[in-house]
């Protein structure tokens, strides 16, 4: 992995015009030792970065239009192919799957096997109690072994805001799961790619520790 002349690594947070990335960037700056955090949509800047964060908020149709229109799909693929540590967050995670049920159905990037599905309305717990959609607030995450969970107790709470969930097709890639009426995937590990449904930048100590781990991660599961 390369570094710049001042020996600082660069972490590129991809900006494709969907949402305020200030909180994610500030959280990374807080935990990143000897690293420069850059929020950018410039493909050349992202290509030179040592680590890449692929965030996302909003409706998947709008996100996918911007991702493809700005060439972010190619940038993410190139970062993965180059072996750089890549962290996808929230809709960034969902965009990596094959297809989403949101907005009457949208084709996604297909870099991960599986689909994105609606929780349902009404959505109910196993006991029959009605659950609010979107799934908003704190929920526990059960972890599968991975370096990004280092120093984070199993079943720690993370912060979620979403109405659609990832239905992962490859059980070997599931790195974390939560329960909201049923068990669903909230983290996926695929080589140098790690993707999470929750917002680590809003998840207090556990989220900051995950981001700190990402800043130190060598890209190996």
C-alpha positions in Angstrom: 0.0 0.0 0.0 1.4 3.4 -1.0 1.6 6.5 1.1 2.2 10.1 0.2 5.5 11.9 0.6 4.8 13.0 4.2 4.1 9.4 5.1 0.4 10.1 5.7 -2.1 7.7 4.3 -5.1 9.2 2.5 -8.7 8.1 3.1 -11.1 9.0 0.3 -14.7 9.4 1.3 -16.6 9.2 -2.0 -18.9 12.1 -2.7 -21.5 11.5 -5.4 -23.9 14.3 -4.4 -26.1 12.2 -2.1 -26.2 13.5 1.5 -24.0 15.4 3.9 -20.8 13.5 4.5 -19.5 15.8 7.1 -20.2 13.5 10.1 -18.5 10.5 8.5 -15.4 12.5 7.5 -15.1 14.1 11.0 -15.4 10.7 12.7 -12.7 9.4 10.5 -10.5 12.4 11.2 -11.0 11.8 14.9 -9.8 8.2 14.9 -7.3 8.2 11.9 -3.7 8.5 13.2 -1.3 9.7 10.5 -3.9 10.0 7.8 -5.6 12.6 5.7 -9.3 12.3 5.1 -10.6 13.7 1.8 -14.2 14.0 0.8 -14.1 13.9 -3.0 -15.9 12.8 -6.2 -12.6 13.1 -8.2 -11.8 9.7 -9.7 -8.1 10.5 -9.8 -8.0 11.5 -6.1 -9.9 8.4 -5.1 -7.5 6.2 -7.2 -4.5 7.6 -5.4 -6.1 7.1 -1.9 -4.9 4.3 0.3 -8.3 3.6 1.7 -11.8 4.2 0.3 -15.1 4.8 2.1 -18.3 4.4 0.0 -21.2 5.9 2.0 -24.8 6.5 0.9 -28.1 8.0 2.1 -31.4 8.5 0.3 -33.5 6.6 -2.2 -31.6 3.9 -4.1 -32.9 5.0 -7.6 -31.4 8.4 -7.1 -28.2 7.0 -5.6 -27.7 4.5 -8.4 -28.3 7.2 -11.0 -25.6 9.4 -9.5 -23.2 6.4 -8.9 -23.4 5.4 -12.5 -23.6 8.9 -13.9 -20.5 10.0 -12.1 -18.5 6.8 -12.7 -18.4 5.9 -9.1 -19.3 2.3 -10.0 -15.9 2.0 -11.8 -14.0 3.8 -9.0 -15.3 1.4 -6.4 -14.6 -1.6 -8.6 -11.0 -0.4 -9.2 -10.4 0.2 -5.5 -11.6 -3.4 -4.7 -9.5 -4.8 -7.6 -6.4 -2.9 -6.4 -6.7 -4.6 -2.9 -7.3 -1.3 -1.1 -9.4 -1.5 2.1 -12.9 -0.4 1.2 -15.7 0.4 3.7 -19.3 0.7 2.4 -21.9 2.3 4.7 -25.7 2.2 4.7 -27.0 2.7 1.1 -23.4 2.3 0.0 -23.7 -1.3 1.2 -27.1 -1.8 -0.5 -25.7 -0.5 -3.8 -23.2 -3.3 -3.9 -25.9 -6.0 -4.1 -27.7 -7.2 -7.2 -31.1 -5.7 -6.9 -33.2 -3.6 -4.5 -37.0 -3.7 -4.1 -37.0 0.1 -3.3 -38.6 2.5 -5.9 -40.4 -0.4 -7.6 -37.2 -2.2 -8.2 -33.7 -1.0 -9.1 -30.7 -2.9 -10.4 -27.6 -2.3 -8.3 -23.9 -2.9 -8.9 -24.0 -6.7 -8.4 -20.6 -6.8 -6.7 -22.0 -8.8 -3.9 -24.5 -11.7 -4.2 -27.9 -11.0 -2.8 -30.8 -8.5 -2.9 -32.2 -5.7 -0.9 -35.7 -6.2 0.5 -38.4 -4.2 2.2 -39.1 -4.9 5.9 -42.8 -4.9 5.1 -45.9 -2.8 6.2 -47.1 -3.9 8.6 -43.8 -5.3 10.0 -44.2 -7.4 13.1 -42.0 -9.2 15.7 -42.0 -12.9 16.2 -44.5 -12.3 19.0 -46.8 -10.4 16.6 -46.1 -6.9 17.9 -46.0 -4.2 15.3 -42.6 -2.8 14.5 -42.0 0.7 13.0 -40.6 1.0 9.5 -38.1 2.5 9.0 -35.9 0.6 11.5 -34.6 3.7 13.2 -32.4 3.8 16.3 -30.1 1.5 18.3 -29.9 -2.3 17.8 -27.5 -5.0 18.8 -25.1 -6.5 16.3 -24.0 -10.1 16.5 -20.5 -10.5 15.1 -18.7 -13.0 13.0 -14.9 -13.0 13.3 -13.3 -10.1 11.5 -10.5 -7.6 12.2 -12.9 -4.7 12.0 -14.7 -5.9 15.2 -11.5 -5.8 17.2 -12.0 -4.2 20.6 -15.8 -4.2 20.1 -17.8 -6.5 22.4 -20.1 -8.9 20.6 -23.8 -7.7 20.6 -22.8 -4.1 20.9 -25.3 -1.4 19.9 -25.1 0.4 16.6 -27.3 3.1 15.1 -29.6 2.3 12.1 -31.9 4.2 9.8 -33.4 2.1 7.0 -36.6 0.6 5.6 -34.8 -1.9 3.4 -32.4 -4.7 4.5 -29.8 -6.8 2.8 -30.7 -10.4 2.1 -27.2 -11.8 1.5 -27.0 -14.9 -0.6 -23.5 -16.1 0.5 -23.5 -17.1 4.2 -19.7 -17.2 4.2 -19.7 -13.4 3.6 -22.0 -12.5 6.5 -19.9 -10.7 9.1 -22.7 -9.4 11.3 -26.4 -9.7 11.8 -29.2 -8.1 13.9 -32.8 -8.9 14.7 -35.7 -6.7 13.8 -38.7 -9.0 13.5 -36.3 -11.5 11.9 -32.6 -12.0 11.6 -31.0 -10.0 8.8 -27.5 -9.2 7.6 -26.0 -5.9 8.8 -22.3 -6.5 7.8 -20.6 -8.3 4.9 -17.0 -9.2 4.5 -15.6 -10.0 1.0 -11.8 -9.8 0.9 -10.7 -6.2 1.2 -14.3 -5.0 1.2 -16.3 -4.6 4.4 -19.9 -3.3 4.2 -22.2 -2.3 7.0 -25.9 -1.3 7.1 -25.6 0.8 10.3 -23.9 4.2 10.6 -20.6 3.8 12.5 -20.1 7.6 12.6 -23.4 7.9 14.7 -22.7 4.8 16.8 -20.6 6.4 19.6 -17.7 4.3 21.0 -18.4 1.1 19.1 -18.7 2.9 15.8 -15.6 5.0 16.4 -13.7 1.8 17.2 -14.9 0.2 14.0 -13.7 3.2 12.0 -10.4 3.1 13.9 -10.0 -0.5 13.0 -10.7 0.3 9.4 -8.0 3.0 9.4 -5.5 0.3 10.6 -6.8 -2.7 8.6 -4.5 -4.3 6.0 -7.5 -5.5 3.9 -7.3 -9.1 4.8 -10.3 -10.8 6.5 
